[in-house]
Amino acid sequence: PNDSLQQIRKSLARELIQLGQITGQFLSIDSCPILANVKENNLKTSVKDRFDKTRIPKGDPDCRLSVVIYFPEPFKKEEHFFWGYRNHAITDTLSELPVCEITKSANVPESKMFIPLFSQTQEDFNLPTEGVIGDAIYDAEYILNFVVKELRAKPYIARNPRWESKTDIKISNKGNPIC
């Protein structure tokens, strides 16, 4: 069961923290897609309404529809739809070791997992985090507020130009809050 694996992960992380291998000084967050083993993901098969999100695949009723964006070359974007899951993970940046992870259906937004994962990490390990690193998907006011006010850390989160005019917190090019 997943609960047993999570207990093992927490136990190993605690040991690594005690040994000084995981410091938690800088934490990063990201996610990766996990394609379900369903015929809808095999483009060589003939499936009616392959990417209709209301039609759940029979081969894996827990998987959900999502999209992955690839950049095969600069300034060229490709979107690929898939049925599956998304694994969200927080890693200790200096050691590159995982501290917290969870797998959810692919339709759960990455940004919605930020606060629950960091809250769980702080509850489990109470790490002295100085900086949080993330890509532009995490550039949202509620996330920046959480990092600055709750974690008391610096957000090193890539800017998402869509939100720049809507946020009260301004971040410099180096990721520092601007007063």
C-alpha positions in Angstrom: 0.0 0.0 0.0 1.1 3.6 -0.7 0.8 4.5 3.0 3.6 2.0 3.7 5.8 3.4 1.0 5.2 7.0 2.3 6.2 5.9 5.8 9.4 4.4 4.4 10.1 7.6 2.5 9.6 9.8 5.6 11.8 7.5 7.7 14.6 7.6 5.1 14.3 11.4 4.8 14.5 11.8 8.6 17.7 9.7 8.6 19.2 11.8 5.8 18.3 15.0 7.6 20.0 13.8 10.8 23.1 12.8 8.7 23.2 16.3 7.2 22.6 15.0 3.6 19.3 16.8 3.3 19.5 20.4 4.7 16.2 21.8 3.3 18.0 25.2 2.8 16.7 25.3 -0.7 13.7 23.2 -1.9 12.4 22.9 -5.4 9.1 21.6 -6.7 8.1 20.2 -10.0 5.8 17.5 -11.5 6.0 15.0 -14.3 3.4 13.2 -16.3 2.8 9.5 -16.0 0.9 8.1 -19.0 -1.7 5.4 -18.2 -1.5 2.1 -20.0 -4.7 2.7 -22.0 -5.5 2.4 -25.7 -6.5 6.1 -25.8 -2.8 7.0 -25.4 -1.8 4.8 -28.3 -2.2 6.9 -31.4 -1.9 3.8 -33.6 -5.2 2.5 -32.3 -8.6 3.6 -33.5 -10.6 5.1 -30.7 -13.7 7.3 -31.1 -13.5 10.5 -29.1 -9.9 9.7 -27.9 -9.5 12.9 -25.9 -13.1 13.5 -24.7 -12.6 14.2 -21.0 -16.1 13.0 -20.2 -15.4 9.5 -21.6 -13.1 7.8 -19.0 -11.0 5.0 -20.4 -12.1 1.5 -19.4 -8.5 0.3 -19.0 -7.9 2.7 -16.1 -10.9 4.4 -14.6 -8.8 6.5 -12.2 -6.7 8.2 -14.8 -7.7 11.6 -16.2 -7.0 13.7 -19.3 -4.3 16.4 -19.2 -1.8 18.1 -21.5 2.0 18.2 -21.7 3.7 21.1 -23.5 6.9 20.4 -25.3 9.4 22.9 -26.8 11.1 20.9 -29.5 13.0 24.1 -30.5 13.1 27.7 -29.3 9.8 29.6 -29.6 8.0 26.5 -31.0 5.4 24.9 -28.7 3.7 21.6 -29.1 0.8 20.4 -27.0 0.2 16.7 -26.4 -2.9 15.4 -24.7 -2.6 12.2 -22.6 -4.6 10.1 -20.1 -2.8 9.4 -16.9 -1.4 10.8 -13.7 1.0 13.5 -12.5 3.7 12.9 -9.9 4.4 16.0 -7.8 7.7 16.2 -5.8 9.6 18.5 -3.6 13.4 17.9 -3.6 16.2 19.2 -1.5 18.0 21.2 -4.2 21.6 20.8 -2.9 21.4 17.0 -2.5 18.8 16.4 -5.3 17.0 14.0 -2.9 13.2 13.8 -2.7 11.6 15.1 0.5 7.9 14.8 -0.3 5.9 13.4 -3.2 2.4 12.5 -4.2 0.8 11.1 -7.4 -2.6 12.5 -8.4 -4.8 12.2 -11.5 -3.4 14.2 -14.4 -6.2 16.8 -14.3 -5.1 18.1 -10.8 -3.4 21.4 -11.4 0.3 21.6 -10.4 -0.2 25.0 -8.7 -3.0 23.5 -6.4 -0.5 21.0 -5.0 2.1 23.6 -4.0 0.7 24.6 -0.6 -0.4 21.1 0.5 3.0 19.6 -0.3 5.0 22.3 1.4 2.7 22.3 4.4 3.1 18.5 4.7 6.9 18.9 4.3 7.0 21.5 7.1 4.8 19.3 9.3 6.9 16.2 8.7 10.4 17.7 8.9 10.3 21.5 9.9 13.1 22.3 7.6 14.9 25.7 7.8 14.1 26.7 4.2 15.7 29.9 2.8 14.5 29.6 -0.8 11.9 27.8 -2.9 12.5 27.1 -6.6 9.8 26.5 -9.1 8.9 27.1 -12.7 6.3 29.6 -14.0 3.3 27.4 -13.3 3.8 28.3 -9.6 3.8 32.0 -10.3 0.6 32.9 -8.5 -0.1 35.4 -5.8 -1.3 32.9 -3.2 1.8 30.8 -3.7 4.2 33.8 -3.5 2.3 35.0 -0.3 2.7 31.5 1.2 6.4 31.3 0.4 7.2 34.8 1.8 4.8 34.9 4.8 4.3 31.3 5.9 7.6 29.7 4.9 9.6 32.9 5.4 11.7 32.0 2.4 12.6 33.7 -0.9 10.7 32.6 -3.9 12.9 31.7 -6.9 9.9 31.2 -9.2 10.0 32.0 -12.9 7.7 34.8 -13.9 4.5 34.1 -15.7 3.7 37.2 -17.6 -0.1 36.6 -17.4 -0.1 37.4 -13.7 2.3 40.3 -13.4 -0.4 43.0 -13.3 -2.6 41.1 -10.8 -0.3 40.5 -8.0 0.5 42.7 -4.9 3.9 41.1 -4.4 6.5 42.1 -6.9 9.5 39.8 -7.5 12.9 41.0 -8.9 14.7 39.2 -11.8 16.7 37.4 -9.1 13.6 36.1 -7.3 13.7 38.5 -4.4 10.5 40.2 -3.1 10.5 43.9 -4.0 9.1 46.2 -1.3 
